[in-house]
Amino acid sequence: MLRTLSIRDFVIVDAIELEFAAGFTVFTGETGAGKSILIDALALALGGRGDASVVREGAAKADVTAEFAMAAGVDAEAIAWLERNEFGSEDGVILMRRVIDNAGRSKAFINGVAATAGQLRELGEMLVDIHGQHAHQSLLKNDAQRLLLDGQAGLADDLLTLAAAFKSWRSLARQREEFETNAKNVLLERERLEWQVGELEKLAVKPGEWDEITNEHSRLSHAASLIEGAQEALNVISENEADDTPPMLSQLSALNQKIGKLVDVDSSLKPVLEALEPARIQLQEAVYALNDYLSRVELDPARLHQVEDRMEAIHSAGRKFRLAPDELPQELEILSTQLRQLADASDLDAMRAQEEKLKAAYLALAQKMSKARTKAAQALGTAVTAAMQDLSMSGGRFAVALNPCEPASYGVEQVEFLVAGHAGVAPRALAKVASGGELARIALAISVITSSSTATPTLIFDEVDSGIGGGVAEVVGRLLKRLGQDRQVLCVTHLPQVASQANQHFQVSKQSQGNKTVSAIDGLDAKNRIEEIARMLGGLEITATTRKHARELLAL
């Protein structure tokens, strides 16, 4: 559950630290006080979108941290996610932090470790479920209705499998259609690829071969000068017979002996001897290396001719294919792959058979999906219909229709919510028959019912009770309080009948500080709670009557 929320320099919030309890918590306040800013701040910490506009005017950055207390049985999915993504957690606590500076740059952290906004969002979906104040408007869209029903039915993984099967089937169907349309072009392309692959296979250039033969050619073509140069170097170092000058190695050895005798007389010359000895050793190693080189290098005109012929053949192929010589092996792999794919696709009968196989696999999955949706639709219709009776829609009925449609990534039916406002009337499309108030009540009923079937430990309702009043509001409050018995429920509300049902009550207000306006949030004790409920009942003027009514609501 959400334990604390720290908000700094967010919109009109200066600095707020909130502690939450289990059960049902409400936020109330005058219109424009910034009640929904709290939800927006929490959504930011959970990976929601944010830019420089969320930074309070004059501040350098907005900083929001949400602390969650985990319970092994409730938050198993989140705990496993943390371990899988190597975000350690101590004492059963999750810290989710988001910082956005006044240039719009964003930073995210999970338990103090740098993260991405996407990771915040992924983890946040396991911890919090937010129902926005405009949720009832989305219910008018068929896609939203389908997603809601599928979520209630627990079909998330099945939908991914179905979408993959649909993609495989339709992809092959498009290939087959293109092949039928372009059969002649396919044949010409196949002939071209066969010729190119044949040419390159005949040449058989191996990866790295070009570098090897260019190095060998350079060595063979300069063999005479290489031998002469190496021998000359060897003579200078150790075998000088051209004149009376002793070789370098002999001179250095003699010099070492002379300095060695001088060191016996004056030890201060020892550093000179220590500097000369490594030079003598290095010259000796150079002699070994030159002798080894001369033993391996030889004049070989026949081999040079072979290498030049091979280089010319590779060069010629490179010009033909408009490629560098060392790119030919990779080109052979590419062309061979294209030819195999074309050969696989060129068998029209095989393509059609495979297409039918993929279609059958998709339809089998779609049928399974349809059965699950039918079962979930019946359950949702029954539950929402029952809730409608409590929400002053006596005799009303809610149903979910599954209308056949062309195969799609989500299945072979479209979901449509139907409603009858009172008894004796056939249900019709929700968008056509529900008034604003009815739609709000139905949306709330659906939100409560679908939330009760999820494992998300914290539920947030942001003014989902708009368009509701009177006795219905009291029922709504009881529904939310009942939901709060099993999990944490936070609700932004303007209805005193809802607020009076809460276990914890915060009041949101605007305050002037010099030339700026900031939002303040205060937890209410019993006395102040009576005052706030009375304000919600009677407006700005609080009377003895409204206070009495407030006490009565709180006593329910």
Backbone torsions as a table, in degrees:
resi	resn	phi	psi	omega
1	MET	NA	158.7	177.4
2	LEU	-73.0	121.9	-176.5
3	ARG	-100.0	-47.0	178.8
4	THR	-139.9	155.8	175.4
5	LEU	-137.1	120.1	179.1
6	SER	-109.7	124.1	-177.7
7	ILE	-126.2	126.6	178.5
8	ARG	-132.9	128.0	174.8
9	ASP	53.7	47.1	179.1
10	PHE	-112.3	114.1	-178.7
11	VAL	54.5	-104.3	178.7
12	ILE	-110.6	12.8	176.8
13	VAL	-90.6	126.2	177.6
14	ASP	-81.6	-69.8	177.5
15	ALA	-152.8	122.5	-178.3
16	ILE	-137.2	135.2	173.6
17	GLU	-122.5	118.7	-177.6
18	LEU	-117.2	139.8	174.0
19	GLU	-115.8	132.5	-175.2
20	PHE	-112.2	150.9	177.0
21	ALA	-106.8	170.5	173.9
22	ALA	-73.2	170.3	177.9
23	GLY	89.8	-145.6	-171.3
24	PHE	-107.6	118.2	-179.7
25	THR	-118.3	137.9	178.4
26	VAL	-121.6	153.9	171.7
27	PHE	-120.7	125.0	179.0
28	THR	-129.1	168.3	179.2
29	GLY	161.5	168.1	-179.4
30	GLU	-65.7	157.5	177.3
31	THR	-58.5	132.2	179.9
32	GLY	86.7	1.8	-178.7
33	ALA	-74.7	-17.2	177.6
34	GLY	101.3	29.7	-178.8
35	LYS	-60.6	-43.3	-176.6
36	SER	-74.5	-12.8	177.1
37	ILE	-61.1	-34.1	177.7
38	LEU	-59.9	-45.0	-179.9
39	ILE	-66.0	-39.8	178.9
40	ASP	-63.2	-39.8	179.5
41	ALA	-65.3	-44.5	178.4
42	LEU	-63.2	-41.1	178.7
43	ALA	-60.4	-35.6	177.9
44	LEU	-64.5	-44.0	178.8
45	ALA	-65.3	-22.4	180.0
46	LEU	-93.3	13.7	174.8
47	GLY	97.9	10.6	178.9
48	GLY	-69.6	169.1	-179.1
49	ARG	-70.3	146.3	177.9
50	GLY	-159.5	146.3	177.0
51	ASP	-138.9	-168.3	-175.0
52	ALA	-62.2	-20.4	-177.7
53	SER	-66.6	-18.2	-179.5
54	VAL	-83.5	-9.7	-179.7
55	VAL	-79.5	128.7	-179.8
56	ARG	-58.7	141.2	-177.0
57	GLU	-57.1	128.5	-179.9
58	GLY	90.0	-7.6	-179.3
59	ALA	-95.4	158.4	-179.5
60	ALA	-83.8	-30.5	-176.8
61	LYS	-161.0	155.6	170.7
62	ALA	-99.4	138.6	-174.8
63	ASP	-136.6	117.9	-178.7
64	VAL	-126.6	129.3	177.6
65	THR	-128.0	128.0	176.4
66	ALA	-113.1	129.6	179.0
67	GLU	-110.7	127.1	-179.7
68	PHE	-115.4	138.6	172.4
69	ALA	-96.4	128.0	-176.1
70	MET	-100.6	146.2	172.6
71	ALA	-122.8	131.2	-172.5
72	ALA	-53.8	-41.4	-176.7
73	GLY	-75.8	-27.4	-174.9
74	VAL	-92.6	-39.9	-172.4
75	ASP	-107.2	32.7	-176.9
76	ALA	-58.8	-40.5	-179.0
77	GLU	-64.1	-43.8	179.6
78	ALA	-66.5	-40.5	179.2
79	ILE	-62.3	-43.2	178.4
80	ALA	-64.4	-38.3	179.8
81	TRP	-63.9	-43.2	179.4
82	LEU	-60.6	-43.9	179.6
83	GLU	-65.7	-41.5	-178.0
84	ARG	-65.1	-34.6	-177.2
85	ASN	-100.0	9.3	173.7
86	GLU	60.3	42.2	170.3
87	PHE	-107.2	100.6	-176.5
88	GLY	-63.4	154.4	178.3
89	SER	-137.3	129.5	180.0
90	GLU	-111.4	141.4	175.1
91	ASP	57.5	30.1	176.0
92	GLY	65.4	35.0	-177.1
93	VAL	-122.3	139.9	172.1
94	ILE	-117.4	126.1	175.2
95	LEU	-110.0	120.4	178.3
96	MET	-117.4	120.8	-173.7
97	ARG	-128.4	142.2	177.9
98	ARG	-135.4	131.8	178.6
99	VAL	-125.5	130.3	175.9
100	ILE	-129.1	123.1	-178.7
101	ASP	-87.9	175.2	-174.4
102	ASN	-74.3	1.7	171.3
103	ALA	-100.2	0.2	178.6
104	GLY	90.2	2.7	179.4
105	ARG	-76.7	139.7	-173.9
106	SER	-116.2	142.1	171.6
107	LYS	-129.5	144.4	-179.1
108	ALA	-131.7	146.1	-179.5
109	PHE	-141.6	142.3	171.6
110	ILE	-125.6	117.2	-176.6
111	ASN	53.5	39.7	176.5
112	GLY	80.6	-2.3	-179.5
113	VAL	-101.6	135.3	-179.8
114	ALA	-57.6	136.4	-178.3
115	ALA	-139.3	-179.0	175.3
116	THR	-106.1	160.5	176.2
117	ALA	-61.0	-33.9	178.2
118	GLY	-63.5	-38.3	178.0
119	GLN	-68.8	-38.8	174.2
120	LEU	-58.4	-44.5	-177.5
121	ARG	-64.5	-43.2	-178.5
122	GLU	-63.6	-44.9	178.5
123	LEU	-69.7	-40.4	-178.1
124	GLY	-60.3	-34.9	179.9
125	GLU	-65.0	-22.2	177.3
126	MET	-82.7	-18.3	-173.3
127	LEU	-106.5	-31.8	-172.9
128	VAL	-137.5	140.0	174.4
129	ASP	-123.2	115.8	-175.8
130	ILE	-103.6	126.4	174.7
131	HIS	-107.4	111.0	-174.5
132	GLY	-76.9	165.9	-176.4
133	GLN	-71.7	-14.5	178.4
134	HIS	-107.5	19.4	-176.9
135	ALA	-59.7	-34.1	-176.8
136	HIS	-66.4	-25.9	178.3
137	GLN	-70.2	-35.3	-179.7
138	SER	-68.5	-21.1	179.6
139	LEU	-65.0	-15.8	-179.9
140	LEU	-78.5	-10.6	-177.6
141	LYS	-97.3	133.2	-178.1
142	ASN	-61.2	-38.7	-179.9
143	ASP	-62.3	-41.4	179.1
144	ALA	-65.0	-38.1	178.5
145	GLN	-64.0	-42.3	179.5
146	ARG	-64.5	-44.9	-179.9
147	LEU	-62.1	-38.3	-179.9
148	LEU	-66.7	-44.6	179.1
149	LEU	-64.2	-42.9	-179.7
150	ASP	-64.6	-36.3	176.6
151	GLY	-65.1	-40.7	178.1
152	GLN	-64.2	-34.0	-179.0
153	ALA	-83.6	-7.1	-179.8
154	GLY	67.9	44.4	-173.4
155	LEU	-102.7	16.7	-174.6
156	ALA	-56.0	-50.7	-178.8
157	ASP	-67.6	-39.7	179.0
158	ASP	-62.7	-35.5	179.4
159	LEU	-64.8	-39.8	178.2
160	LEU	-63.3	-42.9	178.9
161	THR	-63.9	-43.6	-179.9
162	LEU	-64.0	-43.6	-179.7
163	ALA	-62.5	-39.1	178.3
164	ALA	-65.9	-40.9	178.7
165	ALA	-65.2	-40.0	178.7
166	PHE	-64.3	-42.5	-179.8
167	LYS	-62.9	-43.3	179.7
168	SER	-62.7	-45.1	-179.2
169	TRP	-63.4	-51.2	-175.9
170	ARG	-69.1	-31.7	178.3
171	SER	-63.9	-45.8	178.4
172	LEU	-67.6	-35.8	178.5
173	ALA	-62.0	-41.3	178.1
174	ARG	-65.7	-39.6	177.6
175	GLN	-61.4	-43.7	179.8
176	ARG	-64.3	-41.4	178.6
177	GLU	-63.6	-42.1	178.8
178	GLU	-65.7	-38.7	179.7
179	PHE	-64.1	-43.7	179.6
180	GLU	-62.7	-35.9	-179.3
181	THR	-75.0	-35.2	-172.9
182	ASN	-116.9	37.2	-176.4
183	ALA	-57.4	-42.7	-178.2
184	LYS	-64.8	-45.1	179.8
185	ASN	-63.2	-36.3	179.0
186	VAL	-63.0	-41.4	179.9
187	LEU	-63.3	-45.0	178.9
188	LEU	-62.9	-41.5	179.7
189	GLU	-64.4	-38.3	179.3
190	ARG	-65.2	-43.0	179.0
191	GLU	-62.2	-41.3	179.1
192	ARG	-62.4	-46.1	-179.1
193	LEU	-64.9	-38.6	179.1
194	GLU	-62.1	-42.0	179.4
195	TRP	-65.0	-45.8	-177.8
196	GLN	-64.5	-43.4	178.8
197	VAL	-63.5	-40.3	178.5
198	GLY	-61.2	-43.9	178.9
199	GLU	-60.2	-46.2	-176.9
200	LEU	-72.3	-35.2	177.1
201	GLU	-66.8	-36.4	178.3
202	LYS	-64.4	-40.5	-180.0
203	LEU	-72.2	-36.7	174.7
204	ALA	53.5	55.0	176.5
205	VAL	-77.5	125.4	-179.0
206	LYS	-88.7	152.0	175.5
207	PRO	-58.1	129.5	179.9
208	GLY	84.2	-6.0	-176.6
209	GLU	-64.8	-39.6	-176.3
210	TRP	-60.2	-44.1	178.5
211	ASP	-62.9	-38.6	-178.7
212	GLU	-64.9	-46.4	-175.5
213	ILE	-76.1	-28.7	175.9
214	THR	-67.5	-38.2	176.4
215	ASN	-65.9	-42.6	179.5
216	GLU	-64.7	-39.9	179.5
217	HIS	-63.1	-42.2	179.3
218	SER	-61.6	-39.9	-179.1
219	ARG	-69.5	-44.6	-177.7
220	LEU	-68.7	-40.6	-176.7
221	SER	-71.2	-19.7	179.6
222	HIS	-115.2	22.4	-174.3
223	ALA	-58.7	-44.6	-176.9
224	ALA	-61.2	-49.0	-178.7
225	SER	-68.0	-33.5	178.3
226	LEU	-65.9	-43.8	179.0
227	ILE	-63.8	-45.1	-178.6
228	GLU	-62.0	-45.0	-178.6
229	GLY	-65.7	-41.7	-179.5
230	ALA	-65.9	-40.1	-179.9
231	GLN	-66.5	-39.1	179.2
232	GLU	-62.7	-42.6	178.7
233	ALA	-63.2	-39.8	-179.7
234	LEU	-64.9	-39.9	178.8
235	ASN	-61.9	-44.4	-177.5
236	VAL	-63.1	-37.7	-174.9
237	ILE	-79.4	-44.3	-170.0
238	SER	-140.3	-8.8	-172.3
239	GLU	-136.5	40.3	-175.1
240	ASN	-71.5	113.0	178.5
241	GLU	-121.8	2.2	-174.8
242	ALA	-76.4	-29.6	179.3
243	ASP	-144.7	-167.7	-176.9
244	ASP	-87.2	3.6	-177.8
245	THR	-76.9	125.2	178.9
246	PRO	-64.8	148.7	176.6
247	PRO	-62.3	157.8	-176.7
248	MET	-58.2	-42.1	-176.7
249	LEU	-64.4	-39.8	179.0
250	SER	-66.6	-42.9	179.5
251	GLN	-60.5	-43.2	-177.2
252	LEU	-67.7	-37.7	178.5
253	SER	-65.0	-42.5	178.9
254	ALA	-63.8	-40.9	179.6
255	LEU	-63.5	-39.7	178.4
256	ASN	-60.0	-42.8	-179.2
257	GLN	-64.3	-41.7	-179.2
258	LYS	-64.6	-46.2	-179.5
259	ILE	-65.2	-34.8	179.0
260	GLY	-60.8	-39.6	178.3
261	LYS	-67.6	-37.4	179.2
262	LEU	-66.8	-33.6	179.0
263	VAL	-63.1	-33.6	178.1
264	ASP	-61.8	-28.4	179.9
265	VAL	-86.9	-44.0	-177.3
266	ASP	-135.0	106.2	-175.8
267	SER	-66.6	-14.5	179.8
268	SER	-67.1	-13.7	176.7
269	LEU	-85.7	-0.1	-178.1
270	LYS	-59.0	-39.3	177.2
271	PRO	-58.6	-31.7	178.5
272	VAL	-66.2	-44.7	178.8
273	LEU	-62.2	-41.4	-179.9
274	GLU	-65.5	-29.0	178.1
275	ALA	-78.1	-33.2	-177.2
276	LEU	-77.0	-33.7	-174.8
277	GLU	-61.6	-45.3	176.9
278	PRO	-60.5	-34.0	179.0
279	ALA	-64.8	-40.3	178.3
280	ARG	-63.5	-41.6	-179.8
281	ILE	-64.3	-41.4	-179.0
282	GLN	-65.4	-39.7	177.7
283	LEU	-63.9	-38.8	178.6
284	GLN	-63.3	-40.7	178.1
285	GLU	-65.3	-35.8	177.3
286	ALA	-64.1	-37.2	177.2
287	VAL	-62.4	-45.6	178.3
288	TYR	-59.1	-45.0	-177.1
289	ALA	-65.3	-40.6	-179.9
290	LEU	-67.1	-41.2	177.8
291	ASN	-62.3	-41.6	178.3
292	ASP	-63.5	-43.3	-179.5
293	TYR	-62.1	-45.8	-178.7
294	LEU	-64.6	-27.5	179.0
295	SER	-73.6	-21.1	-176.3
296	ARG	-100.0	-28.2	-177.0
297	VAL	-86.3	131.4	178.1
298	GLU	-146.9	157.4	175.6
299	LEU	-77.0	124.7	-178.0
300	ASP	-141.8	79.2	-178.0
301	PRO	-58.6	-34.9	-178.2
302	ALA	-65.7	-45.1	179.4
303	ARG	-66.1	-37.5	177.7
304	LEU	-60.1	-41.0	179.0
305	HIS	-63.6	-42.2	178.6
306	GLN	-61.6	-44.1	-178.8
307	VAL	-64.2	-41.0	-179.8
308	GLU	-66.0	-38.0	176.6
309	ASP	-63.4	-42.0	-179.9
310	ARG	-65.3	-41.1	179.5
311	MET	-64.1	-39.5	179.6
312	GLU	-65.1	-41.0	179.4
313	ALA	-63.5	-43.1	179.8
314	ILE	-68.0	-41.2	177.2
315	HIS	-58.9	-44.9	-178.8
316	SER	-60.4	-43.3	178.3
317	ALA	-65.3	-38.7	178.1
318	GLY	-61.1	-41.7	177.9
319	ARG	-65.6	-38.9	-178.2
320	LYS	-64.3	-40.8	-178.0
321	PHE	-95.0	0.9	179.9
322	ARG	57.1	49.3	-179.7
323	LEU	-135.5	157.2	171.1
324	ALA	-69.2	147.7	-177.3
325	PRO	-52.7	-38.9	-177.2
326	ASP	-76.1	-4.6	178.4
327	GLU	-92.2	-7.0	-175.7
328	LEU	-64.2	-42.2	179.0
329	PRO	-59.7	-41.6	179.1
330	GLN	-66.7	-37.1	178.7
331	GLU	-63.3	-36.9	177.3
332	LEU	-61.7	-42.5	178.3
333	GLU	-61.9	-43.8	-178.2
334	ILE	-64.1	-47.9	-178.0
335	LEU	-66.3	-37.2	178.9
336	SER	-64.3	-40.6	177.7
337	THR	-63.2	-44.9	178.8
338	GLN	-61.3	-39.8	-180.0
339	LEU	-66.4	-41.7	178.0
340	ARG	-62.5	-43.3	179.1
341	GLN	-62.5	-40.5	-179.8
342	LEU	-68.7	-37.5	178.9
343	ALA	-66.2	-39.6	177.7
344	ASP	-64.2	-38.9	-176.1
345	ALA	-81.2	-15.0	-173.2
346	SER	-79.3	-13.2	178.0
347	ASP	-87.3	94.3	-173.6
348	LEU	-61.2	-41.7	-179.8
349	ASP	-62.5	-41.6	179.1
350	ALA	-65.5	-38.7	178.4
351	MET	-62.4	-44.9	-179.4
352	ARG	-63.6	-40.6	179.5
353	ALA	-64.2	-43.0	179.1
354	GLN	-66.4	-37.3	178.0
355	GLU	-61.5	-44.6	179.3
356	GLU	-64.2	-36.6	179.1
357	LYS	-64.8	-44.2	179.5
358	LEU	-67.8	-37.0	178.0
359	LYS	-63.6	-44.2	-180.0
360	ALA	-62.2	-39.8	179.0
361	ALA	-64.1	-42.1	178.2
362	TYR	-62.7	-47.3	-176.9
363	LEU	-64.1	-34.0	177.3
364	ALA	-64.3	-43.0	177.6
365	LEU	-66.8	-39.8	179.9
366	ALA	-63.9	-38.7	178.4
367	GLN	-64.5	-41.0	176.5
368	LYS	-61.6	-40.9	178.1
369	MET	-63.5	-40.9	-179.2
370	SER	-62.5	-41.1	179.2
371	LYS	-63.3	-43.0	179.8
372	ALA	-65.2	-39.8	178.8
373	ARG	-66.2	-39.9	179.8
374	THR	-60.4	-44.6	179.5
375	LYS	-64.4	-44.9	-179.4
376	ALA	-67.1	-36.5	179.9
377	ALA	-62.7	-42.6	179.4
378	GLN	-64.1	-43.6	-179.2
379	ALA	-66.0	-43.0	-179.6
380	LEU	-66.2	-41.0	178.8
381	GLY	-60.5	-44.2	179.9
382	THR	-64.2	-44.8	-177.1
383	ALA	-67.1	-44.4	-179.2
384	VAL	-68.4	-38.0	177.1
385	THR	-59.3	-43.5	178.4
386	ALA	-62.9	-41.2	179.7
387	ALA	-67.1	-34.1	179.5
388	MET	-60.8	-34.3	-179.8
389	GLN	-63.4	-36.6	179.0
390	ASP	-75.1	-20.5	-175.8
391	LEU	-100.5	35.4	176.5
392	SER	59.5	35.2	172.6
393	MET	-123.6	53.7	-176.3
394	SER	-59.4	131.8	-178.3
395	GLY	83.7	-8.4	179.4
396	GLY	-70.6	159.0	-177.5
397	ARG	-142.1	140.4	178.0
398	PHE	-119.6	136.4	179.1
399	ALA	-141.4	158.8	177.3
400	VAL	-120.0	119.5	178.9
401	ALA	-97.9	141.1	174.9
402	LEU	-112.8	102.6	-175.5
403	ASN	-96.0	125.7	-180.0
404	PRO	-56.7	143.1	177.3
405	CYS	-145.2	173.2	177.0
406	GLU	-62.4	145.2	179.3
407	PRO	-51.9	135.1	-179.9
408	ALA	-141.5	176.6	-177.6
409	SER	-63.4	-22.9	-178.5
410	TYR	-99.3	-0.8	177.8
411	GLY	130.3	-161.5	-173.6
412	VAL	-117.3	20.5	174.9
413	GLU	-144.9	152.2	174.3
414	GLN	-104.8	139.5	-178.1
415	VAL	-90.9	136.2	178.4
416	GLU	-138.3	126.5	177.4
417	PHE	-84.8	132.0	-179.9
418	LEU	-119.5	148.3	179.8
419	VAL	-144.7	144.0	170.1
420	ALA	-119.9	123.1	-175.0
421	GLY	-68.8	-24.2	-179.5
422	HIS	-153.8	172.1	-175.1
423	ALA	-65.1	150.6	175.7
424	GLY	84.1	3.5	-179.2
425	VAL	-116.8	133.9	178.5
426	ALA	-70.4	137.5	178.1
427	PRO	-60.3	140.4	177.0
428	ARG	-129.3	171.5	-177.2
429	ALA	-54.2	134.6	-177.0
430	LEU	-54.1	-41.6	-176.5
431	ALA	-65.7	-22.3	-173.9
432	LYS	-95.0	-25.8	-170.5
433	VAL	-117.7	-21.0	-174.3
434	ALA	-83.5	132.0	173.0
435	SER	-76.1	172.7	180.0
436	GLY	-58.7	-43.8	179.8
437	GLY	-66.5	-42.0	178.9
438	GLU	-64.0	-42.2	-179.6
439	LEU	-62.1	-41.4	179.6
440	ALA	-63.1	-41.4	-179.5
441	ARG	-68.0	-41.7	179.2
442	ILE	-64.8	-42.2	179.2
443	ALA	-60.9	-41.6	179.4
444	LEU	-64.7	-43.4	179.0
445	ALA	-59.9	-44.0	179.6
446	ILE	-64.1	-42.3	179.9
447	SER	-60.3	-45.3	-178.9
448	VAL	-65.6	-43.2	-177.0
449	ILE	-67.4	-45.7	-178.8
450	THR	-69.3	-34.0	179.2
451	SER	-67.3	-35.7	-177.6
452	SER	-67.0	-17.9	-178.0
453	SER	-97.9	-0.2	179.7
454	THR	-98.6	166.9	-179.9
455	ALA	-98.6	3.7	-177.8
456	THR	-63.5	124.1	-173.1
457	PRO	-73.0	-23.4	-178.3
458	THR	-126.2	127.0	179.2
459	LEU	-115.9	137.3	180.0
460	ILE	-124.8	129.2	177.8
461	PHE	-117.7	114.8	-177.4
462	ASP	-101.8	93.7	178.7
463	GLU	53.0	39.1	176.6
464	VAL	-72.5	-8.1	179.1
465	ASP	-92.7	11.0	177.4
466	SER	-64.1	142.3	-177.8
467	GLY	85.6	6.2	-178.2
468	ILE	-120.7	144.3	179.0
469	GLY	-157.5	-176.0	174.7
470	GLY	62.7	-145.0	-177.8
471	GLY	-64.5	-26.6	179.2
472	VAL	-63.1	-36.1	-178.4
473	ALA	-61.1	-38.0	179.0
474	GLU	-64.5	-39.5	177.8
475	VAL	-64.0	-41.1	178.6
476	VAL	-60.1	-44.2	178.3
477	GLY	-59.4	-41.7	179.1
478	ARG	-65.9	-38.2	177.7
479	LEU	-60.9	-45.2	-178.4
480	LEU	-68.6	-38.0	178.5
481	LYS	-65.5	-40.6	178.3
482	ARG	-62.7	-40.2	178.0
483	LEU	-63.2	-34.5	-179.4
484	GLY	-72.1	-7.8	177.1
485	GLN	-72.8	-26.3	-177.2
486	ASP	-103.1	-19.0	-177.9
487	ARG	-156.3	176.5	179.1
488	GLN	-83.7	130.4	179.4
489	VAL	-124.7	123.9	174.5
490	LEU	-113.1	136.0	-174.9
491	CYS	-141.2	128.1	169.0
492	VAL	-90.8	122.2	-174.6
493	THR	-141.7	156.2	173.2
494	HIS	-114.5	5.7	-175.7
495	LEU	-101.5	122.4	178.6
496	PRO	-64.0	-31.3	-179.9
497	GLN	-65.8	-30.9	176.6
498	VAL	-79.2	-46.8	-177.3
499	ALA	-60.5	-34.7	-176.7
500	SER	-67.8	-17.1	-178.1
501	GLN	-85.6	-9.1	-170.2
502	ALA	-74.1	154.1	172.5
503	ASN	-85.4	-24.6	-178.8
504	GLN	-140.0	139.5	-172.0
505	HIS	-135.0	124.6	174.6
506	PHE	-114.5	140.5	175.6
507	GLN	-108.7	130.1	179.7
508	VAL	-105.6	131.9	-179.3
509	SER	-143.8	163.2	174.9
510	LYS	-103.8	139.4	178.6
511	GLN	-132.2	145.5	178.0
512	SER	-94.2	129.5	176.1
513	GLN	-126.9	95.8	-175.5
514	GLY	67.9	-121.1	-178.9
515	ASN	-100.9	18.0	179.8
516	LYS	-131.6	157.3	178.5
517	THR	-112.1	130.9	179.4
518	VAL	-126.5	157.7	178.8
519	SER	-95.7	135.9	178.4
520	ALA	-121.0	147.3	179.9
521	ILE	-132.0	126.3	-178.2
522	ASP	-126.2	133.8	171.6
523	GLY	-75.3	134.3	-173.0
524	LEU	-98.9	134.5	170.6
525	ASP	-85.7	-177.7	-174.8
526	ALA	-58.4	-44.1	-177.6
527	LYS	-65.6	-49.7	-178.6
528	ASN	-68.4	-25.7	178.3
529	ARG	-68.8	-37.7	175.7
530	ILE	-60.2	-42.8	-179.6
531	GLU	-63.2	-41.7	-178.2
532	GLU	-69.0	-42.6	177.9
533	ILE	-63.5	-38.9	177.9
534	ALA	-63.5	-40.9	177.2
535	ARG	-61.6	-43.3	-179.6
536	MET	-64.2	-30.7	179.3
537	LEU	-77.8	-40.7	-170.7
538	GLY	-118.2	5.2	179.0
539	GLY	84.5	-150.1	-174.9
540	LEU	-69.5	-32.8	-177.7
541	GLU	-91.2	111.9	-179.9
542	ILE	-97.0	125.4	-177.4
543	THR	-116.2	171.9	176.8
544	ALA	-61.2	-34.0	-179.9
545	THR	-66.5	-45.3	-179.3
546	THR	-67.4	-34.5	176.6
547	ARG	-65.1	-40.6	178.4
548	LYS	-62.5	-44.0	178.5
549	HIS	-62.1	-39.9	179.5
550	ALA	-62.1	-44.1	178.5
551	ARG	-61.2	-39.1	-180.0
552	GLU	-64.0	-42.0	178.5
553	LEU	-63.7	-42.4	-178.0
554	LEU	-70.0	-21.2	-179.6
555	ALA	-83.9	-10.9	-176.6
556	LEU	-68.2	NA	NA
